[in-house]
């Protein structure tokens, strides 16, 4: 008689099939935007911007967080194709998580694949219309595509929310303050 392991001991690990909703940080995100608009200097704005990134990169669950972290690590190591592949899995698993699209757009942008980046940025902004980094990224991507008027609109919208964005220097007609 052959010995057989019970199926439960040889089956591959099972992951959640559906991604839970992303944490709702909308109240704090709105407070940070107000704080950025009232910030007295770049140092104050930098602290608030870091908090934005902490909230944006707070993935819906451990599986999504692992994929996001891996994709961002690959991108940081200039493995843009590997980053895209990992982030493809993230957006497939969590299609309503804006940061998955934003990070995949960044990996595409760094490869000069502006069309792919733009599609992802537009999806990120459908999910989170006040995602300052996605708006700024959209402006930069549109510039890469030679669509300068649209780029200015996106950059202006981002700078309205965060007057301290470095990309403010790319505005053709500076807004209000000394920028």
N, C-alpha and C positions, 0 to 999 in steps of 0.2 A: 504494500500500500504506500503510495506517495504521500509525503507530508506536504501540505499546502498551507501557506500563511493565510490568515483571514484577510479578506479584501481590504478591510480598513487599515491594515498595516502596510499595504503596498500602494495604496491609492495616492496620487499626488496631493499636495496641500490644496485646500479649497480656500479661495479668497472670496470676499464679498462680491457679488455679481453687480450690485448697483452701488453707486457712490452716494453717501448721505449728503444732505445739503451742506454747503460751506458754512462755517460759523458766521453768525450775523453780527458784524462789527459796524453796522451802518451808523449808529449813534456816535460812536467814538471817531469814526472816519470823518463825519460831518464836523465834529468838534475840532479835529486836527486841521481841517481846511480853514475853519474860522481862525484858528490859531496861526496858521501860515499867513493868512491875509493881514493879521495884526502884528506879526513878528517884527521886531525892531532891527533885526540884523540876520546875517547869514548863519551865524552860530545857533541862534534860536531856531531858525528854519531847518537847519541840518538835524537837530534833535527830533523835531516833529516829523521830518521826512523819514528818518530811520524808523520811527514808530509806525508810519504808514507801511513801510516795507515789512515790518514784523506782522502787521495785520493782514496785508495782502498775501503773504506767504504762509499763512496759517491754513493749511490744507484741511479738507473735510474729514479725513481719517488717517490712520497710520500708513495704510497702503498708498494713498495719494501723496502723503508727505514724503514717503520714501522715494516715489517717482519724481516728485518735484525737486527734492534735494539732489537726487542722482542726475537729473537733467541739468540743473544749475551747475553742478560740479563739472560735468562734462563740458558744458559751455565755457566755464572758467578755464578749463584746460585746453580750450580751443578745439575740442572735438565736436564741431558744430553738427555734423551728421549724426553722431551718436546721441547728442543732446536732443536733436529733432526726433529720433526714433524713440527715445525714452519719453519725451513729452507728447509724442503721438499716443503712446499707451496711456498717459495721464488724461489727455482730453477725451480719449475713447472711454475710459473708465469714469471720468467726471466731466461730462459735457457742459455742465453749468458752473464750472469753476473758472472764473475770469483769469486768474493768475496762470493757469496752465496754458491758455492761449497767449497771454502776454509774454511768458518766457519762451514759448515756441517761436513767437514772432521775433523776439530778440535774437535767437539762434539763426533764424532765417535772414534777418537783417545783416548780421555779421558775415553771412555768406553772400551778401549782395542779392539775395533772392527777395527783392522788394515786393513782388506780387504776392508771394506766400505770406510774407510778414504783414502786408496790409489786410489780407483776409482774416488773419488771426487777430489783429488789432481791432478790426471792426467787430468781430465776435466778442472779444473781451469787453468792448465798450457797450455792446448790446446788453451784456450781463451786468456790467458795472459802469454806467455812464460817467461817473465822476472819478474814474481811475486815472489819476493825473499822469502816471508814467505811461500808460497806454495812449493817452492823448498826445503826450510829448513824442512818444515813439511813432505814432501815426504821422505827426508833423515831419519828423526826420525821414520817415519812409516815403512820404509823398514828395519830399525834396529829392530823394534818391530816384524817384520816378519822373522828376522834372515837372511835377504838378505843384508849382510854387504858390499859387493863390490859395489852393486848398490846404497846403502845408501851413501857410500863415494863419488860416482860420483855426486849424487844430492847435497850433502853438499858442495862439492868443487865448483859446479856451483853457489850455493848461496853465498859462501864466496868470490868467484871472483867478484861478484857484490857488496857485502858488507863485506869487510874484518873485520868489527867490530862485526859481528854476534857472539852471545854467543856460538852458536853451533860450532864455529871454534875449540873449545877445543875437539870436538869429532873426529876431523880428525886424522887418524892413522899416516899419514906422513904429518906433518905441511907444509903449503905452504909458500914460500918466506919469509915473515916477521916473527917477533917474535909473534907467535900466540898460 
